[in-house]
Structure formats: structure tokens, C-alpha cells
Amino acid sequence: MNNFFSELKRRNVYKVAVAYAVVTWLLIQAASIFFPAFDAPPWVMKMFIVVIILCFPIALVLSWAFEITPTAGCSLRTRTFGQIRTRKLRESARKTWRQKLDVKVQ
């Protein structure tokens, strides 16, 4: 069980849960101001809250599966691909500089 909670912490699920709670609270506060201003029926606010509550487990599952963080939605695979891409760009830049230097030396 301890391993499970350490894995939640490693995958930033706690951070996503806190960020979701803060954003949800702000959205509900804004909705409670704007919905009556636009004469929305009371069931709209109820459905809004239900949708937010139902999306919370989905956000947690996505944060577990893709290691989404509140600062940047980025998976481990994307970072690895980005590192590989950066390495390839560096290597190609080195090759072009070497080719330019070879041409100038000859």
C-alpha cells in the first residue's frame, strides 16, 4: 500500500488533484455569479457541478496514465521523444559545421 502512494506522488496525481480542486472552485464561483446574471435556470448550475464532479476521476486517471502535471501536460514518452529529437538536431548541426569547415580547409 505504501508503494501505491509513492507511485501516486511520483506520477504527480496529488498535484493534479489539488490543481483540479482549485480550478473547480474558481469555476463554480464564477458560474454562481454569471449564471443568474444571464437568467439561466437552476438546473444549469446543478448540471455544471455534476459534470465537474464526474470529470474529477477522469482527470486523475489521465494524470496517472500520462503523468500530466499542472504546469505542463506532458507524458514521459513525449519527453523521451523530445530528447531524442534534440539530440538528432545537435548531431545534424555538428555535421553541417564539420562539412562547412571541411570545405573551407580544402
Steps between C-alpha positions, in 0.01 A plus 500: 500500500790734573635428152166607350509840671863556404405424138215754523747757623754414229240535225380839639144379558485700825601819321238449231232435764584822684516701177167352388340590834623860483390550139166333573440728795576806285271378221213436742545846653496661155199292393307599812550863399444475124220244472245714689616807307402326176175365649608139469261252659612339830554160339789644292704562815417152629606338173818709495596373845413140409717515187790644699466225762481225235810635322713486816572123485569532127760770571663278762513200266651713223757643739592145603519368145679789332676662796325831438620783722318822579776704335531304176294215361786280396554127505817308561494379140479857370800604706698205372406580140594865558837400639563271203394776260726753672792258485442440128486874434827551685665221305377639167620849597843359582511318168414814304766701683753225435407501132536879484835486673618223267405705196687807630811301591525330161 
